[in-house]
């Protein structure tokens, strides 16, 4: 069981990095199609997610880097789903 945990801890950052790159590539490709710029809360979501990821990682006694990475990924996903409303 220990070897499965060690493998998951070693592979999880690479998997999350691949998912993050896929999100950015799909996002830029869809933006080129539409040519309409919509604002979203992706940067705010990543910042808040990183804070929550570090806090949860510290509370659960897991690696802080993994918690930060998962928090940023989750915050990006939530932030991309919310569009900013225009004031116009």
C-alpha positions as a printed NumPy array, in Angstrom:
array([[  0.   ,   0.   ,   0.   ],
       [  2.913,   2.295,   0.666],
       [  4.224,   1.938,  -2.875],
       [  0.826,   2.929,  -4.33 ],
       [  0.805,   6.07 ,  -2.185],
       [  4.369,   6.947,  -3.206],
       [  3.514,   6.47 ,  -6.881],
       [  0.396,   8.662,  -6.548],
       [  2.366,  11.417,  -4.828],
       [  5.033,  11.276,  -7.542],
       [  2.628,  11.144, -10.506],
       [ -0.074,  13.539,  -9.31 ],
       [  1.815,  16.794, -10.07 ],
       [  2.494,  15.663, -13.634],
       [ -1.122,  14.677, -14.178],
       [ -2.362,  18.002, -12.83 ],
       [  0.128,  19.907, -14.986],
       [ -1.11 ,  18.06 , -18.063],
       [ -4.718,  18.874, -17.187],
       [ -3.832,  22.528, -16.644],
       [ -2.091,  22.738, -20.026],
       [ -5.068,  21.074, -21.699],
       [ -7.438,  23.628, -20.141],
       [ -5.304,  26.533, -21.324],
       [ -4.982,  25.123, -24.857],
       [ -8.705,  24.475, -25.208],
       [ -9.482,  27.889, -23.775],
       [ -7.212,  29.69 , -26.229],
       [ -8.508,  27.656, -29.17 ],
       [-12.125,  28.407, -28.353],
       [-11.331,  32.092, -27.88 ],
       [ -9.807,  32.255, -31.371],
       [-12.99 ,  30.805, -32.857],
       [-15.344,  33.199, -31.156],
       [-13.156,  36.327, -31.378],
       [-15.303,  37.674, -28.565],
       [-13.449,  38.34 , -25.378],
       [-15.305,  37.312, -22.277],
       [-13.936,  37.971, -18.844],
       [-13.997,  35.303, -16.199],
       [-12.762,  34.742, -12.694],
       [ -9.931,  32.342, -13.553],
       [ -7.118,  34.3  , -11.901],
       [ -9.174,  35.003,  -8.785],
       [-10.197,  31.356,  -8.604],
       [ -6.605,  30.192,  -8.892],
       [ -5.501,  32.549,  -6.111],
       [ -8.263,  31.564,  -3.719],
       [ -7.862,  27.889,  -4.63 ],
       [ -4.152,  28.038,  -3.895],
       [ -4.857,  29.497,  -0.439],
       [ -7.453,  26.85 ,   0.342],
       [ -5.205,  24.096,  -1.022],
       [ -2.341,  25.093,   1.263],
       [ -4.673,  25.34 ,   4.263],
       [ -6.242,  21.942,   3.633],
       [ -2.862,  20.328,   2.937],
       [ -1.515,  21.667,   6.208],
       [ -4.583,  20.487,   8.121],
       [ -4.487,  16.995,   6.604],
       [ -0.679,  16.662,   6.945],
       [ -0.011,  16.045,   3.245],
       [  2.551,  17.65 ,   0.984],
       [  1.866,  21.389,   0.718],
       [  2.96 ,  21.502,  -2.932],
       [  0.385,  18.908,  -3.905],
       [ -2.318,  20.719,  -1.951],
       [ -1.402,  24.021,  -3.587],
       [ -1.446,  22.466,  -7.051],
       [ -4.809,  20.756,  -6.564],
       [ -6.282,  23.937,  -5.088],
       [ -5.129,  25.985,  -8.063],
       [ -6.557,  23.45 , -10.497],
       [ -9.904,  23.332,  -8.721],
       [ -9.996,  27.142,  -8.404],
       [ -9.256,  27.521, -12.111],
       [-12.062,  25.151, -13.011],
       [-14.533,  27.021, -10.816],
       [-13.301,  30.435, -11.971],
       [-13.628,  29.507, -15.641],
       [-17.232,  28.489, -15.146],
       [-18.23 ,  31.945, -13.852],
       [-18.303,  34.858, -16.317],
       [-17.956,  38.448, -15.194],
       [-20.955,  40.584, -15.885],
       [-20.324,  43.711, -17.909],
       [-21.313,  47.099, -16.515],
       [-22.595,  48.312, -19.878]])
